[in-house]
């Protein structure tokens, strides 16, 4: 794992706080204002690249890789009803699955990428990532194929040295642009481009845990905040 810069001062705890804060801003905008471009949605674009980086980092640091993966998968299923109810008004809606499924598939992608790379089978590393990304696309998980790719790239660039590491974080964050608007490359503007600002806190990560907090609080926060926002929205109607 690449050495951290002497200017790095953000711990993993604070990275998570930043990510969930902008996520709440984004989801509140969707639930209260609708899925239209706004300054709140632009702020929210920062969340996923940070979560992607933390999954990539967790893949390398986790003492029990199987438990880590199963924990993500368990919360993917736990979060699906709150996700569907909060954003679609139904208890089960299968056209779009919550981001935990993407995070799980991305984690598995990092595991397999490392497994094949260490055995000199680099081509299988890319095939496994493409296969898991395709699974995310067909399952219609949040961020889909590109979400899995971003998580894997975050792991790859986190191992890089010097400027290439930080450039990699920028490029990985920008890759999420193609989730929302593939035509952006032709000159169209997408609010997703603001995801690039996620590279700033990621680059300032110091590799330390930071303040102690029960890890399940961060896992439960995702479905819980959706339910709370949805309840407030219904009360206000």
matplotlib code that plots the C-alpha trace (Angstrom):
import matplotlib.pyplot as plt

x = [0.0, 1.4, 2.8, 0.6, 1.7, 2.9, 0.0, -2.5, -4.7, -8.1, -8.8, -11.1, -13.7, -13.8, -13.9, -17.0, -18.5, -17.9, -19.4, -22.6, -23.1, -23.1, -25.1, -27.9, -27.9, -28.2, -31.0, -32.9, -32.9, -34.3, -37.0, -38.1, -37.4, -37.4, -34.7, -33.8, -30.3, -29.7, -26.8, -27.7, -27.4, -24.1, -22.8, -24.1, -21.9, -19.0, -20.3, -19.9, -16.2, -15.4, -17.5, -15.8, -12.4, -13.3, -14.4, -11.2, -9.2, -11.3, -10.7, -7.0, -7.2, -10.0, -8.9, -11.7, -12.5, -15.4, -17.2, -16.6, -18.2, -21.1, -21.8, -22.1, -24.4, -26.5, -27.0, -27.8, -30.8, -31.7, -31.6, -33.6, -37.1, -36.2, -34.5, -37.6, -40.0, -38.1, -37.3, -40.1, -43.0, -43.1, -41.9, -40.3, -39.4, -36.9, -36.0, -33.2, -31.3, -29.5, -25.8, -24.9, -25.2, -22.7, -20.3, -20.5, -19.8, -17.0, -15.4, -15.5, -13.9, -11.0, -10.5, -10.4, -8.3, -5.7, -6.0, -5.3, -2.7, -0.6, -0.6, 0.5, -2.9, -3.6, -5.9, -8.3, -8.2, -9.8, -12.2, -13.4, -14.0, -15.8, -18.0, -18.9, -19.6, -21.8, -23.7, -24.2, -25.5, -28.0, -29.1, -29.6, -27.6, -26.9, -24.0, -24.0, -21.0, -19.1, -19.6, -17.8, -15.1, -14.6, -14.1, -11.6, -9.7, -9.6, -7.8, -5.4, -4.5, -4.2, -1.2, 0.4, 3.2, 3.7, 1.4, 0.0, -1.8, -3.7, -4.3, -5.8, -8.2, -9.3, -9.8, -11.6, -14.0, -14.7, -15.5, -18.8, -19.8, -20.6, -23.1, -25.5, -24.7, -22.6, -22.8, -20.9, -17.8, -19.5, -19.8, -22.9, -22.8, -23.7, -23.9, -22.0, -18.8, -18.8, -17.7, -14.2, -14.1, -14.2, -10.5, -9.6, -10.5, -9.5, -6.0, -5.8, -6.5, -3.8, -4.4, -5.5, -8.8, -9.4, -12.0, -13.6, -17.2, -19.2, -18.8, -22.4, -23.5, -22.2, -23.9, -27.3, -27.1, -27.8, -31.3, -32.1, -31.6, -33.7, -36.6, -36.4, -36.3, -39.2, -41.3, -40.6, -41.6, -44.9, -45.7, -45.1, -47.5]
y = [0.0, 3.4, 5.6, 8.5, 12.1, 14.1, 16.5, 13.7, 14.4, 12.8, 9.5, 6.7, 7.8, 11.3, 10.1, 8.2, 11.2, 13.3, 10.6, 10.1, 13.8, 14.6, 11.4, 12.7, 16.0, 14.2, 11.9, 14.7, 16.6, 13.6, 12.8, 16.4, 18.1, 15.3, 13.8, 17.0, 18.6, 21.0, 22.2, 19.6, 16.8, 18.1, 18.0, 14.5, 13.3, 13.3, 10.4, 7.4, 7.8, 8.1, 5.0, 3.2, 4.2, 3.0, -0.4, -0.7, 0.2, -2.2, -5.0, -4.7, -4.1, -6.4, -9.2, -11.5, -10.9, -13.4, -11.7, -8.3, -9.4, -11.2, -8.1, -5.9, -8.5, -8.8, -5.0, -5.0, -7.1, -5.3, -2.0, -2.9, -2.4, 1.0, 2.0, 1.0, 2.6, 5.8, 6.4, 4.6, 4.4, 0.6, -2.1, -4.1, -2.6, -4.5, -1.9, -0.4, -2.0, -0.2, 0.7, -2.0, -4.5, -2.5, -2.2, -5.9, -6.7, -4.2, -5.7, -9.2, -7.6, -6.2, -9.6, -11.4, -8.7, -9.2, -13.0, -13.3, -10.5, -12.2, -15.4, -13.6, -13.9, -10.3, -10.9, -12.8, -9.8, -7.7, -10.4, -10.9, -7.2, -7.0, -10.0, -8.5, -5.1, -6.8, -8.5, -5.1, -3.7, -6.5, -6.4, -2.6, -1.8, 1.8, 3.0, -0.4, -1.5, 1.7, 1.5, -1.8, -0.5, 2.6, 0.5, -1.7, 1.2, 2.9, -0.2, -0.2, 3.5, 3.3, 1.1, 3.6, 6.0, 9.7, 11.9, 8.9, 7.9, 11.2, 11.5, 8.0, 9.1, 12.0, 9.7, 7.1, 9.7, 11.1, 7.7, 7.9, 10.6, 7.8, 6.3, 9.3, 10.8, 8.8, 11.7, 14.0, 13.2, 15.0, 18.2, 17.7, 18.8, 16.4, 17.1, 13.8, 15.6, 17.1, 13.7, 14.8, 16.8, 13.5, 13.1, 15.9, 14.2, 10.8, 12.2, 13.6, 10.2, 9.3, 5.6, 5.8, 4.7, 7.9, 8.1, 4.8, 4.1, 0.9, -0.1, -1.2, 2.4, 3.3, 0.2, 0.9, 4.6, 4.0, 2.3, 4.3, 7.7, 6.8, 5.7, 8.9, 11.2, 9.4, 9.6, 13.3, 13.8, 11.9, 13.9, 17.1, 16.2]
z = [0.0, -1.0, 1.7, 2.7, 2.2, 5.1, 4.4, 5.0, 8.0, 7.4, 9.1, 7.9, 10.5, 9.1, 5.5, 6.5, 8.2, 5.1, 2.9, 4.9, 5.3, 1.6, 1.0, 3.4, 1.5, -1.8, -0.6, 1.1, -2.2, -4.0, -1.5, -0.9, -4.2, -6.7, -8.9, -10.6, -10.9, -8.0, -5.9, -3.3, -5.9, -7.0, -3.4, -3.2, -6.1, -3.7, -1.6, -3.9, -4.8, -1.0, -0.2, -3.1, -1.8, 1.7, 0.4, -1.6, 1.6, 3.7, 1.3, 2.0, 5.8, 6.8, 9.1, 8.0, 4.3, 4.2, 7.2, 5.6, 2.3, 4.0, 6.2, 3.1, 1.4, 4.5, 4.7, 1.0, 1.6, 4.8, 3.0, 0.0, 1.5, 3.0, -0.3, -2.4, 0.0, 0.4, -3.3, -5.1, -2.5, -2.7, -0.3, -3.1, -6.5, -8.7, -11.3, -9.2, -6.3, -3.5, -3.4, -0.9, -3.7, -5.7, -2.8, -2.3, -5.9, -5.9, -2.8, -4.4, -7.5, -5.5, -3.8, -7.1, -8.8, -6.1, -6.1, -9.8, -9.9, -7.2, -9.3, -12.5, -14.1, -14.7, -17.6, -15.3, -12.9, -15.6, -16.7, -13.1, -12.7, -16.0, -15.0, -11.7, -13.3, -15.8, -12.9, -11.3, -14.6, -15.1, -11.5, -11.9, -8.8, -7.9, -10.1, -11.9, -13.9, -13.4, -9.6, -9.5, -11.8, -9.6, -6.5, -8.2, -9.6, -6.2, -4.9, -7.9, -7.6, -3.8, -4.5, -6.9, -5.9, -6.3, -8.4, -10.3, -7.1, -6.8, -10.5, -10.3, -7.6, -9.8, -12.8, -10.8, -9.3, -12.8, -14.1, -12.3, -14.8, -17.3, -14.9, -15.2, -18.6, -21.1, -23.6, -21.3, -23.3, -26.3, -24.3, -22.3, -18.6, -15.9, -12.2, -11.8, -12.8, -9.3, -8.1, -8.9, -5.7, -3.8, -4.8, -2.3, 1.0, -0.4, -1.2, 2.3, 3.9, 6.4, 6.7, 10.3, 11.8, 13.8, 16.5, 17.7, 16.9, 16.6, 12.9, 12.7, 13.2, 9.7, 8.2, 9.8, 9.0, 5.3, 5.6, 8.7, 7.2, 4.2, 6.4, 8.5, 5.5, 3.8, 7.0, 7.3, 3.7, 4.2, 7.4, 5.5, 2.7]

ax = plt.figure().add_subplot(projection="3d")
ax.plot(x, y, z, "-o")
ax.set_aspect("equal")
plt.show()
